[in-house]
Amino acid sequence: MNQQKYIEDLKNIKEMMNKSSKFISLSGLSGISAGIIALIGAYFAWITIYSKTGYQDFNRTLLNNNQLIELLTIGTVTLLLALSFGLFFTRLKTKKLKQKVWDSQTKTLLINLLIPLLSGGIFCLLLLIKGYIGLIAPLTLLFYGLALVNASKYTISEIRSLGMLEILLGLTATYFIGYGLIFWCIGFGLLHIIYGVIMEIKYKS
């Protein structure tokens, strides 16, 4: 009896230590909103790229400077909206759990997330300037996946699984150059929505 109580106490201590060293306030609604926003952004990107050429010409589509500027604008707005909604839903959950939004766990998580994310963003921007447009979608998926895996040890374990799927999708998209927008919709849109739904069900956020 005492041994069983000792084991349970150890489990409770381990769980408390886990919670104190990991950021656990990620909301499933953040993932769902990010996925929906990504799909809307992809729709406007599709209009920008294919409104004149037709979808059947995706492999031979050439973008002019105006289209590149429009795509960068769409990407920036999409990112800012996704971050804004993500922060909003995360703040709601931290209040519900009576936790702080910004603490040492949040700082550690963001640092480990941003190092590969910013490196990949700058790398993709340089490739875009050089005209390697077909590689942008695969590489954004790849670096995003690496960022999630790198940060996953400081938050819930499902983030690692999502990161691995993003990496796999990015590598696959690299082989199928020209289908980047489709893979982008799957990775940033569909996977985020599925991840968000799973989080909502599992953690009842």
ABEGO torsion letter per residue (X at the ends): XAAAAAAAAAAAAAAAAAAAABBAABBAAAAAAAAAAAAAAAAAAAAAAAAAAEAAAAAABBBBAAAAAAAAAAAAAAAAAAAAAAAAAAAAAAAAAGBBABBAAAAAAAAAAAAAAAAAAAAAAAAAAAGBAAAAAAAAAAAAAAAAAAAAAABBAAAAAAAAAAAAAAAAAAABBGAAAAAAAAAAAAAAAAAAAAAAAAAGX
